[in-house]
Amino acid sequence: MWFSFWKPRDRFSLDELRYLTDQLVKVQIVNEVNKDFVIEALRSIAELITYGDQHDSTFFEFFMEKQVMGEFVRILKVSRTVSVSLQLLQTISIMIQNLKNEHAIYYMFSNEHMNYLITYSFDFQNEELLSYYISFLRAISGKLDRNTISLLVKTHNDEVVSFPLYVEAIHFAFHEESMVRTAIRALTLNVYHVGDESVNRYVTSAPHADYFSNLVTFFRKQCINLNALVSDTMKNLGAESAETTTLISAAVDEIEDSLYYFSDVISAGIPDVGRLITDNILQLLIFPLLLPSLTRKAVEGVQIGAAISLYLVCCILRIVKIKDLANTIAAALFCPLDAVVPKFGSKPNGYTSLCAFEHESQPPDSNNLTKADAGILRVDVTNLSSSPKIHSADVPRENDCCDFHLSLREALISYITSGDDVQVAGSLSVLATLLQTKELDESMLDSLGILPQRKQHKKLLLQALVGEGSGEEQLFSSESGSSRDGVEFGSELDTCLQKLKEQYGVVCSFLEVRASPRVHRFQDSYKNCASALLKETRGIWPDLLITILSDEWKRCKRAIEASSPRKEPKCILLSSPKFSSEDGITSDSSFVAGERMCELVKVFVLQHQLQIFSVGRSLPEKPPINPPADIFENSRAQSAGVDSSGPKLGTELRLVDAVPCRIAFERGKERHFCFLAISLGASGWVVLAEELPLKEPYGVVRMVAPLAGTDPKVDDKHSRWMHLRIRPSTFPFVEPARYGAYGKAKTKALVDGRWTLAFRDEESCNSALSMILEEISLQSNEVERRLKPLLDLETIVESSNSSLGPPKATSSYSTFSNSL
């Protein structure tokens, strides 16, 4: 009998819950002596209530009957140790997360106990306590619905006047710890998605609406920090490490997470929230920070670089799906920087209302720039040419003194024209993102000059079918352009420009676009780029030009055909490592020329594919170039017996046209060779061979070097000597594994070699020089022949136009190579 009386209690029983509760009630103060018992009691009660919720409803009935929540609050008040506060927060969090019974949740949230705990003055200097508190708040938000949220707010005349959960949570919205920020964002989204109208009015009323402007301000700070991180990395390219890349990737992830949070907030459908976020993004970020940074001139107060700005504009358009925001950003591209900088506080360094230094042949025109009576800057751009012909002067240049009077759209084009690879990639990414932004009105794309030709044709066809004269006239007109001179554009752009003026004080005269929208389509740098590419056929690396172009074609095709622009931040934020004088690389080095050629190829391929893509044609798998020539009759390569693999060391060849010479590869050790220059298709070599006395006219190949880039020169003082530059057969851009990461240990491999050949007499030297120049010309001509179809984009576009309907019936561009 006595043994039965003293048997232990079942751990998961109502008796155990009753015992723990009774013991907890007896606690008058929590100190170092009894804290362990209190902590264990709190933990066990949470475990029992969770068990009872799934197995026995009497557990929670007892919990309510004894008002255990009130006991929890009392224990917190009499506690003197942080560990008890930690356990209490964890206990309640566990209960809230695991309770499935709806009535149990209602009880937990009633009687103001929860609001008391939410507003309790915890010592948040203790990081662990803060972490438990944030988890506690987030657990509460996870149970919010239209019924439970009413238990956590106070109302007056059906209007919410107090919401401790939300107010206390957003105090930590910008905490230095990212885990805290993430939890608070999840909490706010849970609040927004409840859909309670009175709560929605509360969060969008003053002062709580400041949270949305603070969000953008914090995001702005993140952008500035990213810019500093990338700038430091670019200044110390040699020291770039995996740690640096990780830091940049982490910063980019945080920025994109912030934008996705904006998007999630907007998706909750709370009235005015989209407008609040749009206004704050425009007034705190787009106008004062991102758009001013697009200029090539230094702007006082602008704390961000062009590359970061281009990247952020892409991200904002791609992630934040607000039609008003997208159209306003697009419309702002028609405004000059003058219209943005003075209004939002930044000033160009040394800026005056007109160009401080005008070109001698172009005197200042006082009509270009006037100020409205209300202090709003107004820009008149009617003096721009409306000619559809492209001239070099039409394309903005880096040294334009009136850079602040050019439209921001023209600034983008100027980066494509003469920017580095990062600026080119960034500008084209912005244009591609605009093209893929579904929220952007088609009339805006048309005004920007990037509306795909098929959509343009469809629009005018519909206009013609419904009897709109302008549409029918343009559809079957021999002239190109989206509209004829003097024809009104769609109302969307007019509306956006009017909004820019009325809401943001940004004014841009639209007469330029209204008078001749074709101007935009003829500012492209494609022809200049194609001309520069053609010059590379007679440069230092023509033998690798087609290889590099083919590889770049595949990469660009994947990027353009992707459903959205690449997320990888390095494609815009980080440029390829550049060679510097510290690496022993001089400006006339073949490696600098190769680097420049690779950047040129990237720009050309991007422009070429973007225009084909915009026309509506599918991109071919390979670039449209001619195949290699099959037979090279009467060539030195054929006479020497060299096949397509080229001369190999130790092999024999016929020394036809070979010129005897001497060269010393070591001091005092002069050797005799026969010199021969050979070209075979796009390849070419200079060869030093040892003559075989017993097998004339054959010799054994001892030295082979690329023909291209040799830059042959006869010595000024010794007419029998000839100097050749000997570049490697490839470079890091083509074979990065061979050269590593351009480390210091590899710099010797990046230095051009030099050969000084001594011939018997001046005539032999000149004969060798003529042979080199002749073979270089043959090599260059073959590369140019193969590239010819690729450079003839007009033919490609014309064939595309003919597939769209009657000849010249499209409303798009007669020469789409001048389109963006």
C-alpha positions in Angstrom: 0.0 0.0 0.0 2.8 2.4 0.9 4.7 1.5 -2.2 1.6 2.3 -4.3 1.3 5.7 -2.6 4.9 6.8 -3.4 5.1 5.5 -7.0 6.5 8.2 -9.4 4.1 10.4 -11.5 3.7 9.7 -15.1 5.8 12.3 -17.0 3.0 12.9 -19.6 0.1 13.2 -17.2 -2.3 15.8 -15.9 -0.9 15.1 -12.4 2.6 16.1 -13.6 1.2 19.4 -15.1 -0.7 20.0 -11.9 2.4 19.4 -9.8 4.6 21.7 -11.9 2.0 24.5 -11.8 1.6 24.2 -8.0 5.3 24.5 -7.5 5.6 27.4 -9.9 2.8 29.3 -7.9 4.9 28.9 -4.8 7.9 30.7 -6.3 8.0 34.3 -4.9 11.3 35.3 -6.4 13.7 33.7 -8.9 17.3 33.8 -8.0 20.5 31.7 -8.4 19.1 29.2 -5.8 15.9 28.2 -7.6 16.4 29.3 -11.2 17.3 25.8 -12.4 14.0 24.4 -11.1 12.0 27.3 -12.6 13.7 26.8 -16.0 13.0 23.1 -15.9 9.4 23.7 -14.9 8.8 26.1 -17.7 10.4 23.7 -20.2 8.3 20.8 -19.0 5.0 22.8 -19.0 5.6 23.7 -22.7 6.2 20.0 -23.5 3.1 18.9 -21.6 0.8 21.5 -23.2 2.1 20.5 -26.7 1.5 16.8 -25.8 -2.0 17.6 -24.5 -3.0 19.6 -27.6 -2.5 16.4 -29.6 -3.8 13.8 -27.2 -5.9 15.2 -24.3 -7.8 18.4 -24.3 -8.0 18.5 -20.5 -4.3 19.6 -20.3 -5.1 22.9 -21.9 -8.4 23.2 -20.0 -6.3 23.0 -16.8 -3.8 25.5 -18.2 -6.7 28.0 -18.7 -8.4 27.2 -15.4 -5.2 27.9 -13.4 -4.4 30.9 -15.6 -0.9 29.7 -16.2 -0.2 32.4 -18.7 -0.6 34.9 -15.8 1.9 32.8 -13.8 4.4 33.1 -16.6 4.1 36.9 -16.6 4.5 36.9 -12.8 7.6 34.7 -12.9 9.1 37.2 -15.5 8.4 40.1 -13.1 10.1 38.4 -10.1 13.0 37.0 -12.0 16.5 38.4 -11.5 18.3 36.2 -14.0 18.5 36.3 -17.8 18.3 32.5 -18.2 14.7 32.5 -16.9 13.7 35.2 -19.4 15.3 33.1 -22.2 13.4 29.9 -21.1 10.1 31.8 -20.8 10.4 33.2 -24.3 11.3 29.8 -25.6 8.5 28.1 -23.7 5.8 30.4 -25.1 7.3 30.3 -28.6 7.2 26.5 -28.6 3.6 26.5 -27.4 2.4 29.0 -30.0 4.2 27.2 -32.8 2.9 23.7 -31.9 -0.7 24.4 -30.7 -3.1 23.3 -33.4 -6.4 23.9 -31.5 -7.9 27.2 -32.6 -9.4 28.0 -29.2 -6.1 27.4 -27.6 -4.5 30.1 -29.8 -7.3 32.5 -29.0 -6.7 32.0 -25.3 -3.0 32.6 -25.6 -3.5 35.9 -27.5 -6.2 37.2 -25.1 -6.1 38.8 -21.7 -3.2 41.2 -22.8 -0.6 38.8 -21.5 0.9 38.5 -25.0 1.1 42.2 -25.5 2.7 42.6 -22.1 5.4 40.2 -23.0 5.9 41.9 -26.4 6.4 45.3 -24.8 8.4 44.1 -21.8 11.8 45.8 -21.4 14.2 43.0 -22.0 17.9 43.5 -22.0 18.6 43.3 -25.7 22.3 43.9 -25.2 22.3 40.1 -24.6 22.4 38.8 -28.1 20.9 35.4 -27.2 18.0 37.1 -25.5 17.4 39.2 -28.5 17.4 36.1 -30.7 14.8 34.4 -28.5 12.6 37.5 -28.4 12.7 37.8 -32.2 11.7 34.2 -32.6 8.9 34.8 -30.1 7.6 37.7 -32.2 7.8 35.7 -35.4 6.0 32.7 -33.8 3.1 35.0 -32.9 3.0 36.4 -36.4 2.8 32.9 -37.8 -0.6 32.4 -36.2 -2.2 35.7 -37.4 -5.5 35.7 -39.3 -8.5 38.0 -39.4 -9.7 36.7 -36.1 -6.5 36.4 -34.0 -5.0 39.7 -35.1 -8.0 41.5 -33.5 -6.8 40.1 -30.1 -3.4 41.9 -30.4 -4.6 45.4 -31.4 -6.4 48.1 -29.6 -9.1 50.0 -31.4 -11.1 53.2 -31.1 -14.2 53.9 -33.3 -13.3 50.8 -35.3 -9.8 52.2 -36.1 -6.6 50.5 -34.8 -4.8 52.8 -32.4 -2.2 50.4 -31.1 -0.5 47.3 -32.5 2.5 46.4 -30.2 3.6 43.4 -32.2 4.1 45.4 -35.4 5.5 48.5 -33.7 8.0 46.6 -31.6 9.1 44.4 -34.4 9.9 47.2 -36.9 12.3 48.7 -34.3 14.6 45.8 -35.3 13.9 46.0 -39.0 17.4 47.5 -39.7 19.4 45.6 -37.1 23.0 44.8 -38.0 22.4 41.1 -37.8 20.9 39.8 -41.1 19.0 36.9 -39.3 17.1 39.5 -37.2 16.2 41.6 -40.3 15.0 38.4 -42.1 12.8 37.4 -39.2 11.3 40.9 -39.0 10.6 41.0 -42.7 8.8 37.6 -42.4 6.7 39.0 -39.5 5.7 42.1 -41.4 4.7 40.1 -44.4 2.5 37.9 -42.1 0.8 41.1 -40.9 0.3 42.5 -44.4 -1.1 39.3 -45.8 -3.8 39.0 -43.2 -5.8 41.5 -45.2 -7.4 43.4 -42.3 -8.5 46.8 -43.6 -8.2 48.6 -40.3 -4.7 47.2 -39.7 -3.7 48.1 -43.3 -4.8 51.7 -42.6 -2.8 51.7 -39.4 0.5 50.6 -41.0 0.1 53.1 -43.9 -0.7 56.0 -41.6 1.8 58.4 -39.9 4.2 57.7 -38.3 4.1 54.0 -39.2 4.3 54.7 -42.9 7.9 56.0 -42.3 8.8 52.3 -42.2 8.6 52.2 -46.0 10.8 55.2 -46.5 13.2 53.9 -43.9 13.3 50.6 -45.9 14.4 52.4 -49.0 16.9 54.5 -47.1 18.4 51.3 -45.7 18.4 49.8 -49.1 20.2 52.9 -50.4 22.9 52.4 -47.7 23.3 48.8 -48.9 23.8 50.0 -52.4 26.5 52.5 -51.3 28.2 49.8 -49.3 28.2 47.5 -52.3 29.7 50.3 -54.5 32.5 50.8 -51.9 33.2 47.0 -51.8 33.4 46.7 -55.6 35.4 49.9 -56.0 38.0 48.6 -53.5 38.1 45.3 -55.3 38.7 47.0 -58.7 41.5 49.0 -57.2 43.2 45.9 -55.9 42.6 43.4 -58.7 45.8 41.6 -58.0 44.7 40.9 -54.4 41.3 39.7 -55.4 40.5 36.5 -53.5 37.8 34.0 -52.9 37.0 35.9 -49.7 36.5 39.1 -51.7 34.2 37.4 -54.2 32.2 35.9 -51.3 31.8 39.3 -49.7 30.5 40.8 -53.0 28.2 37.8 -53.5 26.8 38.2 -50.0 26.3 41.9 -50.5 24.5 41.3 -53.8 22.3 38.6 -52.2 21.2 41.1 -49.5 20.4 43.7 -52.0 18.3 41.3 -54.1 16.6 40.0 -51.0 15.6 43.5 -50.1 14.1 44.0 -53.5 12.2 40.7 -53.3 10.9 41.9 -49.9 9.6 45.0 -51.6 7.9 42.8 -54.2 6.4 40.6 -51.5 5.1 43.6 -49.6 3.4 45.0 -52.8 1.9 41.6 -53.5 -0.1 41.8 -50.3 -2.3 44.3 -52.0 -2.5 46.9 -49.3 -3.8 50.2 -50.8 -1.2 52.9 -51.0 1.8 50.6 -50.2 2.7 50.3 -53.8 2.5 54.1 -54.2 4.6 54.6 -51.0 7.3 52.2 -52.1 7.3 53.7 -55.7 7.6 57.3 -54.4 10.4 56.4 -52.0 12.4 54.4 -54.5 12.2 57.2 -57.0 12.8 60.1 -54.6 15.4 58.5 -52.4 17.2 56.2 -54.8 16.5 56.6 -58.5 16.6 60.4 -59.0 19.2 61.4 -56.4 21.6 58.4 -56.6 21.2 56.0 -59.6 20.4 58.3 -62.5 23.0 61.0 -61.7 25.7 58.3 -61.6 25.1 57.4 -65.3 26.9 60.5 -66.4 30.6 60.3 -67.4 31.4 63.5 -65.6 32.0 63.6 -61.8 28.9 64.7 -59.9 29.3 66.2 -56.4 27.5 64.2 -53.8 26.9 61.1 -55.9 28.2 58.1 -53.9 27.8 55.3 -56.4 29.5 54.3 -59.7 27.9 53.8 -63.1 28.4 50.0 -63.0 26.5 49.6 -59.7 23.8 52.0 -60.9 23.3 50.0 -64.1 23.1 46.8 -62.1 20.6 48.2 -59.6 18.4 49.6 -62.3 18.3 46.1 -63.8 17.5 44.5 -60.5 14.7 47.0 -59.6 13.0 46.6 -63.0 13.4 42.8 -62.9 12.2 42.2 -59.3 9.9 45.0 -58.2 6.9 44.5 -60.4 5.2 48.0 -60.2 4.0 49.3 -63.5 4.1 52.9 -62.4 7.7 52.5 -61.2 8.9 50.8 -64.5 7.2 53.4 -66.7 8.5 56.3 -64.7 12.1 55.0 -64.8 11.8 54.5 -68.6 10.3 58.0 -69.0 13.2 59.5 -67.0 15.6 58.2 -69.5 14.4 60.9 -71.9 15.4 63.6 -69.5 18.9 65.2 -69.3 20.9 64.9 -66.1 20.3 68.6 -65.6 16.7 67.8 -64.8 17.6 65.5 -62.0 20.8 66.7 -60.4 19.8 70.2 -59.3 16.4 69.1 -58.2 17.7 66.4 -55.8 20.7 68.3 -54.3 23.7 66.9 -56.2 25.7 69.3 -58.3 28.1 68.6 -61.1 31.6 69.5 -60.2 32.2 73.0 -61.6 28.7 72.9 -63.1 27.1 76.0 -64.6 23.8 76.4 -66.3 25.4 76.2 -69.7 28.5 74.5 -70.9 31.5 76.2 -69.4 33.6 75.4 -72.4 31.8 75.2 -75.8 33.4 73.9 -78.9 34.7 76.8 -81.0 32.5 75.9 -83.9 29.4 75.6 -81.7 28.6 78.8 -79.7 26.3 78.5 -76.7 22.6 78.6 -77.4 20.7 80.3 -74.7 17.5 78.6 -75.8 18.8 75.2 -74.8 18.3 75.7 -71.1 15.7 77.7 -69.3 14.2 77.5 -65.9 10.5 77.5 -65.2 8.9 80.1 -63.0 8.3 77.5 -60.3 12.1 76.8 -60.0 11.8 73.6 -62.0 14.5 73.0 -64.6 13.2 72.8 -68.1 15.3 71.5 -71.0 14.5 72.1 -74.7 15.9 69.6 -77.0 14.3 70.7 -80.3 17.7 71.5 -81.8 18.7 67.9 -82.2 18.9 66.7 -85.7 16.0 64.8 -87.1 18.0 63.3 -90.0 17.8 59.5 -90.2 21.4 59.3 -91.3 23.9 58.4 -88.7 27.0 60.5 -88.3 29.9 60.3 -85.8 28.7 63.5 -84.2 25.3 62.0 -83.4 26.8 59.5 -81.0 27.7 61.0 -77.5 31.3 60.9 -76.8 33.2 60.8 -73.5 34.6 64.3 -73.9 31.3 66.0 -74.8 31.3 69.2 -72.8 27.5 69.2 -72.6 27.3 65.8 -71.0 24.8 67.1 -68.5 22.5 68.2 -71.3 22.4 64.8 -72.9 19.4 62.6 -72.1 20.1 59.7 -69.7 19.2 57.4 -72.6 22.0 58.9 -74.6 24.3 58.3 -71.6 23.5 54.6 -71.9 24.3 54.6 -75.6 27.5 56.5 -74.9 28.6 53.7 -72.6 27.9 51.2 -75.4 29.8 53.4 -77.9 33.0 54.1 -75.9 32.6 52.5 -72.5 34.6 49.6 -71.0 33.3 46.0 -71.0 31.5 46.5 -67.6 29.7 49.7 -68.8 28.8 48.0 -72.1 27.5 44.9 -70.4 25.6 47.1 -67.9 24.0 49.4 -70.5 22.9 46.5 -72.7 21.6 44.7 -69.7 19.4 47.7 -68.8 18.1 47.8 -72.4 17.4 44.0 -72.4 15.7 44.3 -69.0 13.5 47.1 -70.2 12.6 44.9 -73.2 11.7 42.0 -70.9 9.8 44.1 -68.3 6.1 43.1 -68.8 5.0 46.0 -66.6 6.4 48.5 -69.2 4.0 49.9 -71.7 4.8 49.0 -75.3 4.5 52.6 -76.4 7.4 53.3 -74.0 9.5 50.6 -75.6 8.6 52.1 -79.0 9.7 55.5 -77.8 13.0 54.1 -76.5 13.6 52.4 -79.9 13.6 48.9 -78.5 10.1 47.6 -79.4 10.6 44.4 -81.3 9.8 44.7 -85.0 7.1 42.1 -85.0 5.2 43.9 -82.2 5.6 47.1 -84.1 4.3 45.6 -87.2 1.4 44.0 -85.3 0.5 47.4 -83.7 0.4 49.2 -87.0 -1.6 46.4 -88.7 -4.2 46.7 -86.0 -4.3 50.4 -86.4 -4.8 50.0 -90.2 -7.6 47.4 -89.6 -9.6 49.7 -87.3 -9.2 52.5 -89.8 -6.6 54.7 -88.2 -5.0 56.6 -91.1 -1.6 57.0 -89.6 -1.3 53.3 -88.9 -2.2 52.3 -92.5 0.0 55.0 -93.9 3.0 53.9 -91.9 2.4 50.2 -92.5 2.6 50.5 -96.3 5.0 53.5 -96.4 8.5 53.2 -97.8 9.8 55.2 -94.9 11.0 53.6 -91.8 10.5 54.7 -88.2 7.8 53.9 -85.7 5.9 57.1 -86.6 6.3 59.9 -89.2 7.5 63.3 -88.2 4.9 65.2 -86.2 2.8 62.2 -85.3 1.8 62.0 -81.6 3.1 59.1 -79.5 1.0 57.0 -77.2 -0.4 58.7 -74.2 1.6 56.5 -71.7 4.8 58.4 -72.2 3.0 61.8 -72.1 1.4 60.7 -68.9 4.7 59.7 -67.3 6.4 62.9 -68.4 3.6 64.9 -66.9 3.9 63.0 -63.7 7.6 63.5 -63.6 6.9 67.2 -63.8 4.0 67.5 -61.3 5.1 65.0 -58.7 8.9 65.0 -58.8 9.7 68.4 -60.5 11.6 66.7 -63.3 10.9 68.4 -66.7 12.0 67.4 -70.1 10.7 68.9 -73.3 9.4 66.0 -75.4 9.7 67.9 -78.7 12.7 65.9 -79.8 10.9 62.6 -79.6 7.7 64.0 -80.9 9.4 65.6 -84.0 11.5 62.6 -85.0 11.4 59.4 -83.0 13.7 57.9 -85.6 16.6 59.9 -84.0 16.8 57.3 -81.2 17.1 54.5 -83.7 20.0 55.9 -85.5 22.3 56.6 -82.6 23.6 53.1 -82.4 27.3 52.4 -82.4 27.1 49.2 -84.3 28.7 50.5 -87.5 31.6 52.0 -85.5 32.0 48.8 -83.6 31.9 46.7 -86.8 34.5 49.0 -88.3 36.8 48.6 -85.3 36.4 44.8 -85.6 37.4 44.9 -89.2 40.6 46.7 -88.2 41.4 43.8 -85.9 41.8 41.6 -88.9 45.0 43.5 -89.5 45.9 43.8 -85.9 48.0 41.6 -83.6 45.7 38.7 -83.1 43.7 38.0 -86.3 44.5 34.3 -86.0 42.5 34.1 -82.8 39.8 36.6 -83.8 37.3 34.0 -85.2 37.9 31.6 -82.3 37.2 34.3 -79.7 34.2 35.5 -81.7 32.7 32.0 -81.9 33.1 31.4 -78.2 31.6 34.8 -77.3 28.7 34.1 -79.7 27.7 31.0 -77.7 27.9 32.8 -74.4 25.9 35.9 -75.6 23.3 33.7 -77.2 22.7 31.9 -73.9 22.4 35.2 -72.1 20.1 36.9 -74.5 17.7 33.9 -74.9 17.5 33.4 -71.1 14.1 34.1 -69.6 15.6 37.0 -67.5 19.0 38.7 -67.3 21.7 36.8 -65.6 21.7 37.0 -61.8 25.4 36.5 -61.5 26.7 39.8 -60.2 30.2 39.6 -61.7 28.8 40.0 -65.3 28.1 43.7 -64.5 29.8 44.5 -61.2 33.3 43.1 -61.9 35.3 43.5 -65.0 38.0 41.1 -66.2 41.4 41.6 -64.6 43.4 44.1 -66.6 47.1 44.0 -67.2 49.1 46.8 -65.7 52.6 48.2 -65.8 53.2 46.6 -62.4 52.9 43.2 -64.1 55.6 44.3 -66.6 53.0 44.8 -69.3 53.4 48.0 -71.4 50.7 49.7 -73.4 52.1 48.5 -76.7 52.2 44.9 -75.5 50.3 42.2 -77.5 48.5 41.3 -74.3 47.0 44.8 -74.0 46.0 44.6 -77.6 44.4 41.1 -77.0 42.5 42.4 -74.0 41.2 45.3 -76.1 40.2 42.9 -78.9 38.3 40.6 -76.6 36.3 43.6 -75.1 35.6 44.7 -78.7 34.3 41.3 -79.7 32.0 41.2 -76.6 30.5 44.5 -77.6 30.1 43.6 -81.2 28.5 40.3 -80.6 26.1 41.7 -78.0 25.0 44.5 -80.3 24.7 42.1 -83.3 22.7 39.5 -81.4 20.5 42.1 -79.6 19.4 43.6 -82.9 18.7 40.2 -84.5 16.8 39.2 -81.4 14.8 42.5 -81.4 13.8 42.0 -85.1 12.2 38.8 -84.0 14.5 36.3 -85.6 16.0 33.4 -83.8 19.8 33.5 -83.2 21.8 31.0 -85.1 23.9 28.5 -83.1 27.1 29.8 -84.8 28.0 33.2 -86.1 27.2 33.6 -89.8 30.8 33.5 -91.2 32.2 32.0 -94.3 33.9 28.6 -94.0 37.7 28.3 -94.4 39.1 28.3 -97.9 39.8 24.7 -99.0 42.7 25.2 -101.4 45.5 27.8 -101.3 47.3 27.2 -104.6 50.7 28.8 -105.3 51.1 29.6 -101.6 54.3 29.4 -99.7 52.6 27.0 -97.3 51.9 24.6 -100.2 55.4 25.0 -101.6 56.9 24.3 -98.2 54.8 21.3 -97.6 53.0 22.7 -94.5 49.5 21.3 -93.8 46.6 22.9 -91.8 48.2 21.9 -88.5 51.2 24.2 -89.2 54.9 23.7 -89.0 56.1 21.5 -86.0 59.4 21.6 -84.3 61.7 18.9 -85.6 59.8 18.3 -88.8 61.1 18.8 -92.3 59.9 21.4 -94.8 61.0 22.7 -98.2 63.0 25.9 -97.9 61.4 27.6 -100.9 61.9 31.4 -100.7 63.7 31.0 -97.4 66.3 33.7 -96.6 69.5 32.8 -94.7 70.1 34.7 -91.5 71.8 34.7 -88.1 70.4 35.1 -84.6 71.8 34.8 -81.1 69.4 33.5 -78.4 72.2 33.6 -75.9 75.0 36.1 -75.6 78.0 35.1 -77.7 76.3 32.1 -79.3 75.2 33.0 -82.8 73.4 30.4 -84.9 72.6 30.2 -88.6 69.1 29.5 -89.9 66.9 29.9 -92.9 64.0 32.3 -92.3 60.6 31.7 -93.8 57.2 33.4 -93.4 54.1 31.2 -94.0 50.4 31.9 -94.0 47.7 29.3 -94.3 44.1 30.6 -94.1 43.6 32.5 -90.9 46.9 31.1 -89.4 50.4 32.2 -90.0 53.9 31.5 -88.7 57.5 32.7 -88.9 59.9 29.8 -89.0 63.6 29.4 -88.4 64.9 26.1 -89.9 68.3 24.5 -90.1 69.3 23.6 -93.7 69.9 19.9 -94.4 73.1 19.9 -96.6 72.5 16.4 -97.8 68.9 17.0 -98.6 68.6 20.3 -100.3 66.3 22.3 -100.4 64.9 20.8 -97.1 65.5 21.9 -93.6 64.5 21.0 -90.1 62.2 23.4 -88.1 63.9 24.7 -85.0 61.9 27.8 -84.1 58.2 28.6 -84.8 56.3 31.8 -83.8 53.0 33.5 -84.8 53.2 35.6 -87.9 50.6 38.1 -86.7 51.8 40.8 -84.5 55.5 40.5 -85.5 55.6 44.2 -86.5 58.7 43.8 -88.6 61.1 46.7 -88.6 64.5 47.2 -90.2 67.0 48.6 -87.8 67.7 52.4 -88.3 71.4 52.0 -88.1 72.0 48.6 -89.5 70.1 48.0 -92.7 70.9 44.2 -92.6 69.1 43.8 -89.3 65.4 43.2 -88.8 63.5 43.3 -85.5 60.4 41.1 -84.9 58.0 41.1 -81.9 57.3 37.5 -81.0 53.9 37.1 -79.2 52.7 33.9 -77.7 50.5 31.6 -79.7 47.6 32.3 -77.3 46.8 34.4 -74.3 44.9 34.1 -70.9 41.5 35.1 -72.3 41.5 32.0 -74.5 43.4 29.6 -72.2 43.0 30.9 -68.6 44.2 27.6 -67.1 47.5 27.9 -68.8 48.1 31.3 -67.3 46.5 30.9 -63.9 44.9 34.0 -62.5 47.6 36.3 -63.9 49.6 35.9 -60.7 53.1 37.3 -60.2 54.6 33.9 -60.9 53.1 34.0 -64.4 54.1 37.5 -65.4 57.2 36.3 -67.3 54.9 34.4 -69.6 53.0 37.6 -70.4 56.0 39.5 -71.9 56.5 39.7 -75.6 59.7 38.2 -77.0 62.0 39.9 -79.5 64.0 38.5 -82.4 66.8 40.4 -84.1 67.7 38.7 -87.4 70.9 39.6 -89.2 70.9 38.9 -92.9 73.8 38.7 -95.4 73.0 42.1 -97.0 70.4 44.8 -97.3 68.7 43.1 -100.2 68.1 39.9 -98.3 66.7 41.9 -95.3 64.3 43.7 -97.6 63.3 40.4 -99.2 62.5 38.9 -95.8 60.5 42.0 -94.9 58.5 41.8 -98.1 57.8 38.2 -97.5 56.5 38.9 -94.0 54.2 41.7 -95.1 52.9 39.7 -98.0 52.0 36.7 -95.8 50.4 39.0 -93.2 48.3 40.6 -95.8 47.1 37.1 -97.1 46.3 36.1 -93.5 44.4 39.3 -92.8 42.5 39.0 -96.1 41.3 35.5 -95.3 40.1 36.5 -91.9 38.3 39.5 -93.4 36.7 37.2 -96.1 35.4 34.8 -93.5 33.9 37.7 -91.4 32.2 39.4 -94.3 28.7 37.9 -93.9 28.7 38.7 -90.2 29.5 42.3 -90.8 26.7 42.7 -93.4 23.8 42.9 -90.8 21.7 45.0 -93.2 21.2 42.0 -95.5 20.1 39.9 -92.6 17.6 42.5 -91.5 16.2 42.9 -95.0 15.7 39.2 -95.3 13.9 39.4 -92.0 11.7 42.3 -93.1 10.7 40.4 -96.3 9.5 37.5 -94.1 7.2 39.9 -92.1 5.0 41.0 -95.0 5.1 43.1 -98.2 8.4 44.7 -99.1 9.2 47.6 -96.8 5.8 47.2 -95.2 7.1 47.1 -91.7 6.9 50.0 -89.5 10.3 49.4 -88.0 13.6 50.5 -89.1 14.9 50.4 -92.7 18.3 49.7 -91.3 17.8 48.0 -88.0 21.6 48.0 -87.4 20.9 51.6 -86.3 18.4 50.4 -83.7 18.6 49.5 -80.1 
